[in-house]
Amino acid sequence: MRRTPATLLVALSLTASALSACGDEGASDSNSSEDHQKHEWRVAGDPDATADEIIDAGSAASVATSGGQTLVTYRVESDDDEGPQQGAWRLYDDQGEPVADEKLGQVREQGAVARVRATDGGFLLESYTAPALLHVAADGTTTPVEVAKKPRPVQAGDLLVQGAEDGNLVYRPSDNAAYQLPKLPTDQPQRIAIDEEGVVWVVLDWADDQVKLAFSPGGTGPWTKDRLAAGKGGYPVSEIHTGSGRLTLVTGHGGDEYPVLDSIWTRPAGPGKVAWQSSPLTGADGLKALDVYLDTLSDGRLLLEGDAEGAWLQQASGDFAELKLPDNLGFFHSVSAAGDRLYTTGTESGAFLVSDDFGESWDEFER
């Protein structure tokens, strides 16, 4: 779940993993997964389904933590890509007890994934239905976020909201309002990010073994050109990830279908001509992935998830080690980090598990 501050991904990412079960145990797991899916399909098609029913039958889509609380969004899907889907959210206190929940509505021919991110004093929920942006307070109270027509300079603490109907937006927690992103230096940005100091970053393109970027404090210009030497045929395979006072970008090379990951690039957040530093992905050598998703743990270490290869956790040495994932996730699953906790969910099985020891053990998340 992309991840994306200590949050998940913009939308739920799917990671394929070979099923380890076999024999009678494998058949039992398969039957259990089929039963879950049939129940999920029924709930997805019921316009009167309650938030509790959606949460019970669905898969976790996004997770964030703020002030000891946890907000999780869930979704249920039908057996048809164009069939009904719907979602709901639930807020939990620091003991894991439910505080509030709410359903988000039924849709067809589109996904019902709602993304959530932590803010000071609550959460920002990016919904798939109107209102598109909601602020969820610590007591579960929701307030629609007003979207202004005009842009404003970006400030430290602002969050980038991409893919909204109103275009790329900037959410300002102190105002509980969203503004248009200031004009970018290109009409076709390849990547956009806002770092913790309010600097707007844009990947312009990549050619001649270099990734070309531009940055501007507040995003209002002037724009300073920047670049990193990605090596022969190198190009970005991740978004520009921000967290722990730094920017991080993963590059790879090779075919567009499954490029081989090369290096992880970092530089401090903020303006100034500071060279990007590259490090090999030691421990994940030869990893292939079309898209890479990054999360930052509270101690600054990175969680790296490939869209078809599993997940790797950065160690104190800087090397990466593959996570041991539960066997009951099913073929498609995702992994994410929020604070010191790791979360994993199975899209087909509905399993939702949490680890408080960096993947050494996993427990079912109490919904």
Wavefront OBJ file of the C-alpha trace (Angstrom):
o trace
v 0.000 0.000 0.000
v 2.256 3.610 -2.170
v 3.352 4.886 0.021
v 3.557 6.610 0.404
v 5.371 10.715 5.025
v 4.837 7.466 6.861
v 1.856 6.384 4.765
v 0.920 4.006 2.040
v 0.870 4.323 -1.620
v -1.337 6.758 -3.759
v -3.298 3.540 -4.888
v -2.979 -0.064 -3.811
v 0.027 -1.724 -5.471
v -0.100 -5.439 -6.300
v 2.899 -7.684 -5.786
v 2.936 -11.203 -7.164
v 4.359 -13.958 -4.998
v 4.428 -17.684 -5.662
v 2.024 -19.585 -3.453
v 3.925 -21.762 -1.012
v 1.066 -23.970 0.137
v 0.575 -27.402 -1.407
v -1.367 -30.639 -0.927
v -4.399 -30.611 1.362
v -3.296 -27.405 3.082
v -3.073 -25.664 -0.326
v -6.552 -26.874 -1.256
v -7.906 -25.596 2.060
v -6.314 -22.184 1.521
v -7.751 -22.066 -1.993
v -11.262 -22.894 -0.790
v -11.000 -20.288 1.943
v -9.915 -17.668 -0.576
v -12.795 -18.576 -2.904
v -15.314 -18.304 -0.046
v -13.913 -14.905 0.882
v -14.151 -13.680 -2.699
v -17.765 -14.778 -3.092
v -18.690 -12.983 0.147
v -16.791 -9.888 -1.024
v -18.617 -9.896 -4.369
v -22.000 -10.023 -2.620
v -21.114 -7.085 -0.385
v -19.728 -5.093 -3.335
v -23.018 -5.480 -5.170
v -25.178 -4.460 -2.204
v -25.820 -0.691 -2.313
v -27.119 -0.884 1.264
v -24.012 -2.557 2.670
v -22.858 -0.912 5.889
v -19.359 0.320 6.627
v -18.947 -2.597 9.023
v -19.866 -5.104 6.299
v -17.482 -3.516 3.795
v -14.640 -3.504 6.323
v -15.290 -7.128 7.303
v -15.448 -8.400 3.703
v -12.909 -6.117 2.053
v -9.182 -5.758 1.633
v -7.190 -2.965 3.232
v -6.346 -0.311 0.649
v -4.424 2.368 2.546
v -3.075 2.923 6.064
v -1.671 5.926 7.922
v -0.785 6.684 11.541
v -0.945 10.036 13.330
v -0.672 10.822 17.036
v -0.913 7.159 17.989
v -4.081 6.663 15.942
v -4.448 4.583 12.797
v -6.768 5.184 9.862
v -7.393 2.356 7.400
v -9.421 2.407 4.200
v -10.953 -0.784 2.824
v -12.552 -1.747 -0.483
v -14.714 -4.554 -1.838
v -14.704 -5.554 -5.506
v -17.024 -7.569 -7.734
v -15.991 -10.443 -9.982
v -16.129 -8.080 -12.981
v -13.742 -5.170 -13.562
v -16.690 -3.064 -14.669
v -18.917 -4.237 -11.834
v -19.660 -2.508 -8.543
v -17.010 -1.603 -6.003
v -17.249 0.326 -2.788
v -15.094 1.405 0.103
v -15.137 2.472 3.733
v -12.735 3.785 6.354
v -12.245 3.104 10.048
v -10.279 5.075 12.632
v -8.602 3.223 15.520
v -7.219 4.632 18.777
v -3.768 3.891 20.204
v -5.085 0.630 21.684
v -6.483 -0.550 18.367
v -10.099 0.095 19.371
v -12.453 1.549 16.722
v -13.216 5.250 17.101
v -15.353 5.915 14.009
v -16.079 4.570 10.544
v -17.973 5.548 7.420
v -18.766 4.139 3.987
v -17.663 6.051 0.896
v -20.170 4.985 -1.728
v -20.634 2.492 -4.528
v -19.185 3.000 -8.017
v -18.995 1.073 -11.282
v -16.317 0.954 -13.954
v -13.772 2.530 -11.623
v -11.733 1.589 -8.580
v -12.913 2.217 -5.032
v -9.486 2.879 -3.541
v -9.308 5.763 -1.077
v -5.852 6.911 -0.025
v -5.120 8.282 3.434
v -2.167 10.301 4.719
v -1.191 11.587 8.129
v -1.380 15.294 8.967
v -0.960 17.282 12.164
v -4.084 16.595 14.199
v -5.659 14.049 11.883
v -5.655 12.606 8.392
v -6.218 13.599 4.780
v -8.463 11.144 2.945
v -8.389 11.198 -0.854
v -11.690 9.640 -1.885
v -12.922 8.195 -5.169
v -16.317 9.890 -4.669
v -17.361 13.443 -3.847
v -16.107 15.164 -1.845
v -12.738 14.185 -3.264
v -10.808 15.348 -0.190
v -11.817 14.874 3.443
v -10.093 15.767 6.675
v -10.622 13.162 9.397
v -10.065 14.549 12.901
v -8.849 12.600 15.934
v -12.444 12.059 17.112
v -13.539 10.759 13.694
v -15.248 13.979 12.625
v -14.955 14.585 8.878
v -14.734 17.951 7.139
v -14.727 18.403 3.344
v -11.605 20.151 2.088
v -12.277 23.294 0.098
v -10.435 23.454 -3.241
v -9.397 26.963 -4.277
v -9.387 27.971 -7.944
v -6.050 29.801 -7.836
v -2.554 28.559 -7.001
v -0.553 29.630 -3.975
v 3.141 29.253 -3.210
v 3.922 25.898 -1.594
v 4.902 25.930 2.076
v 6.720 23.476 4.332
v 4.261 20.805 5.493
v 2.088 20.971 2.367
v 1.087 17.674 0.734
v 0.916 16.995 -2.998
v -2.382 15.556 -4.243
v -1.996 14.119 -7.738
v -4.670 12.806 -10.064
v -7.507 14.938 -8.690
v -10.264 16.090 -11.024
v -9.114 19.654 -10.415
v -5.556 18.802 -11.485
v -2.487 18.586 -9.281
v -3.301 20.128 -5.920
v -1.441 21.199 -2.799
v -3.147 20.425 0.520
v -2.317 22.773 3.398
v -3.119 21.211 6.796
v -3.060 24.561 8.634
v -5.868 25.876 6.403
v -7.594 22.541 5.769
v -7.733 23.729 2.171
v -6.288 22.685 -1.169
v -4.782 24.976 -3.773
v -3.753 24.583 -7.376
v -0.102 23.648 -7.815
v 1.860 26.612 -9.223
v 2.848 26.447 -12.897
v 5.562 23.876 -13.525
v 8.594 24.318 -15.807
v 7.175 21.749 -18.255
v 3.730 20.724 -19.475
v 4.702 17.050 -19.275
v 6.348 16.389 -15.910
v 7.538 12.810 -15.473
v 7.568 12.985 -11.649
v 6.469 15.656 -9.153
v 7.251 15.910 -5.445
v 7.096 18.409 -2.584
v 9.809 17.987 0.021
v 9.518 18.714 3.724
v 10.835 22.256 3.296
v 8.243 23.211 0.691
v 10.507 22.853 -2.345
v 8.744 21.585 -5.493
v 10.708 18.997 -7.502
v 10.038 17.901 -11.081
v 11.644 15.182 -13.189
v 11.755 16.716 -16.675
v 13.015 13.768 -18.725
v 15.928 11.398 -19.074
v 18.375 11.006 -21.933
v 22.099 10.612 -22.562
v 22.535 8.605 -19.341
v 21.204 11.451 -17.194
v 17.958 12.152 -15.362
v 17.108 15.840 -15.686
v 15.258 17.599 -12.868
v 14.265 21.100 -11.787
v 13.372 22.514 -8.375
v 11.944 25.724 -6.961
v 11.226 26.786 -3.356
v 7.462 27.324 -3.232
v 7.149 26.214 -6.859
v 6.828 29.781 -8.111
v 10.204 30.019 -9.836
v 12.819 30.635 -10.804
v 13.489 26.974 -11.464
v 16.971 25.568 -10.895
v 18.083 22.751 -13.184
v 19.529 19.616 -11.602
v 20.590 16.216 -12.849
v 21.878 12.853 -11.754
v 24.075 10.508 -13.741
v 21.951 7.369 -13.966
v 24.420 5.482 -16.152
v 23.980 4.002 -19.598
v 20.289 3.507 -20.334
v 19.313 4.468 -16.784
v 15.936 5.985 -15.914
v 13.689 6.427 -12.837
v 11.543 3.471 -11.753
v 10.144 5.125 -8.615
v 8.535 8.401 -7.689
v 10.645 11.012 -5.909
v 10.093 9.854 -2.343
v 10.312 12.359 0.514
v 10.801 11.634 4.193
v 13.328 11.897 7.038
v 14.697 15.128 5.586
v 15.775 13.664 2.262
v 14.688 12.863 -1.276
v 15.054 9.343 -2.654
v 14.827 8.045 -6.217
v 15.466 4.538 -7.584
v 16.849 4.073 -11.096
v 17.018 1.024 -13.331
v 17.929 0.037 -16.870
v 16.757 -2.366 -19.534
v 13.420 -3.083 -21.169
v 10.308 -1.180 -20.210
v 8.489 -4.346 -19.089
v 10.778 -5.357 -16.217
v 13.860 -3.171 -15.890
v 16.716 -4.239 -13.632
v 17.105 -1.938 -10.636
v 20.515 -0.281 -10.425
v 20.882 2.310 -7.714
v 19.168 4.270 -5.011
v 19.801 8.031 -5.138
v 19.448 10.448 -2.225
v 20.008 14.099 -1.404
v 18.959 16.366 1.473
v 15.581 18.084 1.271
v 15.581 21.809 0.614
v 17.015 24.085 -2.077
v 20.645 24.424 -3.032
v 22.885 22.692 -5.518
v 23.671 19.551 -3.549
v 24.876 16.546 -5.510
v 22.741 13.421 -5.513
v 24.512 10.454 -3.926
v 24.050 6.957 -5.323
v 24.285 3.613 -3.551
v 23.929 0.101 -4.963
v 20.862 -1.882 -3.979
v 22.981 -4.408 -2.101
v 20.855 -7.361 -1.036
v 18.369 -6.745 -3.832
v 20.838 -7.306 -6.654
v 19.198 -8.214 -9.937
v 15.751 -7.197 -8.743
v 13.416 -6.483 -11.668
v 10.342 -4.284 -11.358
v 8.419 -1.950 -13.626
v 7.436 0.231 -10.672
v 9.073 0.580 -7.283
v 7.281 1.928 -4.209
v 9.073 3.364 -1.203
v 8.063 3.955 2.413
v 10.138 5.446 5.226
v 10.179 3.933 8.706
v 10.404 6.234 11.710
v 14.123 5.445 12.062
v 14.756 6.567 8.481
v 15.201 3.147 6.929
v 13.476 2.440 3.628
v 10.953 -0.221 2.663
v 11.180 -1.056 -1.033
v 8.418 -2.916 -2.830
v 8.655 -4.118 -6.409
v 5.435 -4.602 -8.346
v 6.235 -8.243 -9.132
v 9.068 -9.237 -6.838
v 8.114 -8.870 -3.152
v 9.457 -6.367 -0.619
v 12.870 -5.499 0.807
v 13.684 -3.713 4.071
v 16.798 -1.596 4.478
v 19.080 -2.749 7.286
v 21.220 -0.635 9.620
v 24.160 -1.268 7.280
v 22.279 0.259 4.363
v 21.896 -3.098 2.618
v 18.463 -4.535 1.821
v 17.018 -7.834 3.012
v 13.942 -9.507 1.587
v 10.976 -9.571 3.948
v 9.500 -12.854 5.084
v 5.808 -12.599 4.263
v 2.928 -14.753 5.547
v 1.785 -17.720 3.498
v -1.922 -16.844 3.574
v -1.790 -13.656 1.499
v -2.595 -15.253 -1.833
v -1.086 -14.484 -5.224
v -1.573 -10.693 -5.162
v -0.515 -8.720 -2.131
v 1.021 -5.427 -1.054
v 3.334 -4.292 1.737
v 3.648 -0.873 3.358
v 5.069 0.896 6.402
v 3.552 3.415 8.799
v 5.768 4.522 11.657
v 7.525 1.443 13.059
v 4.877 -0.986 11.823
v 4.724 -3.011 8.635
v 1.409 -3.923 7.034
v 0.583 -6.471 4.366
v -2.711 -7.316 2.735
v -3.885 -10.029 0.349
v -6.146 -8.748 -2.388
v -7.846 -12.076 -3.105
v -7.652 -13.625 0.365
v -8.620 -10.459 2.264
v -5.859 -11.174 4.801
v -4.628 -8.058 6.619
v -1.624 -8.526 8.880
v 0.727 -6.326 10.879
v 4.306 -6.761 12.093
v 5.885 -4.916 15.004
v 9.278 -6.634 14.639
v 10.147 -5.663 11.053
v 8.710 -8.763 9.442
v 10.018 -11.441 11.813
v 6.420 -12.296 12.780
v 2.969 -11.277 11.556
v -0.373 -11.027 13.346
v -3.875 -10.492 12.023
v -4.951 -6.878 12.254
v -8.041 -6.585 14.445
v -10.592 -4.763 12.328
l 1 2 3 4
l 5 6 7 8 9 10 11 12 13 14 15 16 17 18 19 20 21 22 23 24 25 26 27 28 29 30 31 32 33 34 35 36 37 38 39 40 41 42 43 44 45 46 47 48 49 50 51 52 53 54 55 56 57 58 59 60 61 62 63 64 65 66 67 68 69 70 71 72 73 74 75 76 77 78 79 80 81 82 83 84 85 86 87 88 89 90 91 92 93 94 95 96 97 98 99 100 101 102 103 104 105 106 107 108 109 110 111 112 113 114 115 116 117 118 119 120 121 122 123 124 125 126 127 128 129 130 131 132 133 134 135 136 137 138 139 140 141 142 143 144 145 146 147 148 149 150 151 152 153 154 155 156 157 158 159 160 161 162 163 164 165 166 167 168 169 170 171 172 173 174 175 176 177 178 179 180 181 182 183 184 185 186 187 188 189 190 191 192 193 194 195 196 197 198 199 200 201 202 203 204 205 206 207 208 209 210 211 212 213 214 215 216 217 218 219 220 221 222 223 224 225 226 227 228 229 230 231 232 233 234 235 236 237 238 239 240 241 242 243 244 245 246 247 248 249 250 251 252 253 254 255 256 257 258 259 260 261 262 263 264 265 266 267 268 269 270 271 272 273 274 275 276 277 278 279 280 281 282 283 284 285 286 287 288 289 290 291 292 293 294 295 296 297 298 299 300 301 302 303 304 305 306 307 308 309 310 311 312 313 314 315 316 317 318 319 320 321 322 323 324 325 326 327 328 329 330 331 332 333 334 335 336 337 338 339 340 341 342 343 344 345 346 347 348 349 350 351 352 353 354 355 356 357 358 359 360 361 362 363 364 365 366 367
